[in-house]
Amino acid sequence: MRFATTFKALSNPIRRDILELLKAGRLSAGDISSHFDLAGATISHHLSILKKADLVQETKEKNFIYYELNTSVLEDVMAWLIDLKGGSNDENQ
């Protein structure tokens, strides 16, 4: 896994907000854009970065592109952080 790419993608609050929106399920690019006061090209740029970091997956259906969370990458990051911390709090007390 490329943690640098993942953490760079997560460092931007707009991208974190997009991930929050996608927690509820897949959304089209237009639906995502409607939640922000930003140009469509800007949202597209953020989605591209999230896609390169494998945090979102896209599916093309007719004239629409839908985005959804790629939870496997998030699970890998969480597992790495837990391992880095050294386990649960119970073990450290």
C-alpha positions as CSV (number, residue, x, y, z in Angstrom):
1,M,0.0,0.0,0.0
2,R,1.1,3.5,-0.7
3,F,0.5,5.2,2.6
4,A,2.0,8.6,1.4
5,T,-0.6,8.8,-1.3
6,T,-3.4,7.8,1.1
7,F,-2.4,10.3,3.8
8,K,-2.0,13.1,1.2
9,A,-5.5,12.4,0.0
10,L,-6.8,12.4,3.5
11,S,-5.0,15.6,4.4
12,N,-7.5,17.8,2.6
13,P,-10.8,18.7,4.4
14,I,-12.8,18.7,1.1
15,R,-11.7,15.2,0.4
16,R,-12.5,14.1,3.9
17,D,-16.0,15.6,3.5
18,I,-16.5,13.7,0.2
19,L,-15.6,10.5,2.0
20,E,-18.1,11.3,4.7
21,L,-20.8,11.8,2.1
22,L,-19.9,8.4,0.5
23,K,-20.4,6.7,3.9
24,A,-24.1,6.6,3.2
25,G,-23.6,4.9,-0.2
26,R,-22.6,5.6,-3.7
27,L,-23.2,9.0,-5.3
28,S,-22.9,10.5,-8.7
29,A,-20.3,13.2,-9.3
30,G,-23.2,15.6,-9.7
31,D,-24.7,14.6,-6.4
32,I,-21.3,15.1,-4.7
33,S,-20.8,18.5,-6.3
34,S,-24.2,19.7,-5.1
35,H,-22.9,19.5,-1.5
36,F,-20.2,22.0,-2.2
37,D,-19.9,25.6,-3.3
38,L,-17.0,24.7,-5.7
39,A,-16.7,24.4,-9.4
40,G,-17.3,20.9,-10.9
41,A,-13.7,20.8,-12.1
42,T,-12.5,21.3,-8.5
43,I,-14.6,18.4,-7.2
44,S,-13.5,16.3,-10.2
45,H,-9.9,17.0,-9.2
46,H,-10.5,15.9,-5.6
47,L,-12.3,12.8,-6.8
48,S,-9.3,12.0,-9.0
49,I,-6.9,12.2,-6.0
50,L,-9.2,10.0,-3.9
51,K,-9.3,7.5,-6.8
52,K,-5.5,7.5,-7.2
53,A,-5.3,6.8,-3.5
54,D,-7.8,3.9,-3.9
55,L,-10.0,5.5,-1.3
56,V,-12.9,5.6,-3.8
57,Q,-14.0,3.4,-6.7
58,E,-15.9,4.7,-9.7
59,T,-18.5,2.9,-11.8
60,K,-19.7,4.3,-15.1
61,E,-23.4,3.8,-16.0
62,K,-24.7,5.4,-19.1
63,N,-23.9,9.1,-18.8
64,F,-23.1,9.0,-15.1
65,I,-20.1,8.2,-13.0
66,Y,-20.9,6.9,-9.5
67,Y,-18.4,6.9,-6.7
68,E,-18.3,4.7,-3.6
69,L,-15.9,4.1,-0.7
70,N,-13.2,1.5,-1.0
71,T,-13.3,0.3,2.5
72,S,-10.5,-2.2,2.1
73,V,-7.9,0.6,1.9
74,L,-9.4,2.3,5.0
75,E,-9.2,-1.1,6.8
76,D,-5.5,-1.5,5.8
77,V,-4.7,2.0,7.2
78,M,-6.6,1.3,10.4
79,A,-4.8,-2.0,10.8
80,W,-1.4,-0.3,10.3
81,L,-2.2,2.4,12.8
82,I,-3.4,-0.1,15.4
83,D,-0.2,-2.2,14.8
84,L,1.9,1.0,15.1
85,K,0.2,1.9,18.4
86,G,1.0,-1.5,19.7
87,G,-2.5,-3.0,20.2
88,S,-5.5,-2.0,22.3
89,N,-5.4,0.2,25.4
90,D,-6.1,-2.9,27.6
91,E,-2.7,-4.3,26.8
92,N,-0.9,-1.1,27.7
93,Q,-2.4,-0.7,31.2
